[in-house]
Amino acid sequence: MAKKINSYDDLMNYFKEKEPLIRNRIDLTDKNQKRQILVCGGTGCHASESKLLVENLIKLIKDKGLSDKVSASQTGCFGFCEKGPIVKVFPDDVFYIEVKPTDADEIINRHIIENKVIERLLYEEPSIKKKVETQQEMSFYKKQERIALRNCGIIDPETIDEYIANKGYQALGKALTAMDQDGVITLLIESGLRGRGGGGFPTGVKWSLAKKNNVPEKFIICNADEGDPGAFMDRSIMEGDPNAVLEAMAIGGYAIGASKGYIYIRAEYPLAIERLQIAINQSREMGFLGKNILGTGFDFDVELKYGAGAFVCGEETALIHSIEGMRGEPTTKPPFPANSGLWEKPTIVNNVETYANIPPIILNGAQWYNSKGDVKSKGTKVFALAGQINNVGLVEVPMGTTLREIIYEIGGGIRDGLEFKSVQTGGPSGGCITKEHLDTPITYENLISIGSMMGSGGMIVMSEKDCMVNIAKFYLEFTVDESCGKCTPCRVGNKRLLEILTKITNGNGTMEDLAELKELSEVIKDTSLCGLGQTAPNPVLSTLQYFWDEYVAHVVDKKCPAGVCQKLVKYEINAKCIGCTACARVCPVECITGSVKQPHVIQQDKCIKCGACYTKCKFNAIDKN
Amino acid sequence: MEKFNPEPKIKTLPDELYKKLDSYIDDLSVDRKDPRKKGNLIQVLHKAQGIFGYLPEEVQVHIANRLFLHHSEVSGVISFYNYFTTTPKGKYCVSVCMGTACYVKGAEKILNEFEKMLNIKAGEVTEDLKFSIDALRCVGACGLAPVVLINDKVYGRVKLQDVKKIVEEYLVATESEKKE
């Protein structure tokens, strides 16, 4: 049975007792301490058998009688998902990449027993073309500053003691014992923290609206319905530091006067659900959730609610209806949830990352946070880098960092030496940003001014091999699929947009279609009920604006410059053909003719453009135009 | 107990599964007069789909009666959310992630390859109920794009030529089950 913490003093004593647990992960100067091996336990690394790796390490340590010299445990996401699974050895500060379960032997025998660094598991820093041992030497980490992700890669997310050892629940203690409700809200307003879910509404202001309502029952909701495809920062926070979310929700509960919180989480995130549930159970046992928290008389509890695969439920009114057990359809605002939300009670809905920022703000003060970032966008932001980029992963940078820094310095540039074409931010609600805007400092306002938006922080990088018309079509397919159908502009309008885009990618588009795309997009934006519909045409509008030539190529020349749109591709056999007949045999419609050892020919009128011959040919004898 | 909806004429699913679901609903101790009783619905549907594998009409009516709701309300919620299905899934459910990160790395081709190999379309199930295919929204493992899930097992950085291997792996598994 875990110890029950009954007061703030109790907490501070417990902190002093547990602090050594993680001391050598933060203070790396004393190299004589017991070693600790931390293995990434995020979804990405889990899929690469990192769990088995931890089990192997633990077993080896036990078998070899090394338990007093070294321990092994899992931790949250290090962010460098590209090279996962990641292993870090403390206090040596050695960072290993792409570690397999079978590497456990070598880590124990060579690193721990023989004190030798394992060269082959080190990362080669491209800028100096040398293997490096520490995170600090890697350009992926140089520009990063971790606030929301502060515990990811440091603590074991399934052990509340390690959270407490890194000052966990002290912010809640401070708020409950040394601050009044308005004090917490004022501090948040002064810190400049804005919602990290997309809109960027000042968090403190939102809380003050809910606090003003003088009713006995209010609710705190955590929006963990991370539906943007390509975004995984919220998932990583919940998997790596679930207690931070609970602590911040309790602080919110205190500030606005709520005693019940809900985390609305996607059912597609089983690991995050498991870790949150463990954290809820542990913090209930220790008394950070429940009745009379820290002996202050404040009651607060948190319950998980599962989403069921509806993107629109990321919209706060839809989310609230889903918790009520209804279809997740949005309603018009006002009334805002802060006045009338869950079961018509004042309700605060904040995103996971927003919550993760709150405990350090309470502990370190508004000034500390306010001094980071840009003029109107304070603090840091977590981005999920994905797509055609060398270093796929999770990065946290101060607001105001430029896209170029993120893509080229942190992200290591474009994969396979290809040319950068565009970066898509804000998911299906955002837009595509081009080369000319790479030096824009990232803030809420700047992204909107260049036709995109912050969104939740997904960044999909695209190269010359991606067709922008096709990408716009991809996002439209998504929104058409996810439109709840309540309002006509979104339900019907987006469907028409998709039809036009399909027509264009099939090679049947006209210039009038392009004009119509633009006009219809504007109408949908102006007349849709909720955020989903109002932003759904953004991918179309931004690609129309920045990649007009590409649309024209599809419409006028009937060509897809990137060679993606299948119906517009033309396969032709060139002079390199040696007549091996491989292509003719693989062709499903038998449209390739020619005799053995003679150049073959593709009959264009019969070709279905499946590309089978192109993949099969070993002699580069088929051109794709 | 007064029934909200007429009992379905035929109940074909095993009794012990219903008992499992009932014991979960019992623990919720739903009060029919509680205006917030519907708040339990989605959790119960998740549980039921976990038990039965899908949510056919007989299960819907059963849940509606236990939660004092109308069948239409339950059915309306099920049809709204992608996660819930009213048709059975295959023993091995192939889910191809179609999130943006996977899409730009060729997930669509991978999906087509699975469809070709198993001779069914996304959203369908093979006649012997062994395999079904789904196009999934982002699973958040973008570092491993393109990603395919077979039930809960994750396959990362899947290449076109891997598809055959993956399918064969499970075909072998189903064959050896037959022998047992």
Interface residues (C-beta under 8 A of the other chain):
Chain A: T43 G44 H46 A47 S48 C81 E82 G84 E226 G227 D228 P229 G230 A231 F232 R235 A267 E268 Y269 P270 K305 Y306 G307 A308 G309 A310 F311 S322 I323 E324 G325 M326 R327 G328 E329 W343 A384 A386 G387 Q388 V392 G393 Q424 G427 G458 I460 M462 D466 I471 F474 Y475 C484 T615
Chain B: P35 R36 K38 G39 N40 L41 I42 Q43 L45 H46 G76 V77 F80 Y81 N82 Y83 F84 M98 G99 T100 A101 Y103 V104 K105 L136 R137 C138 V139 G140 A141 C142 G143 L144 A145 V147 D152 V154 Y155 G156 L160
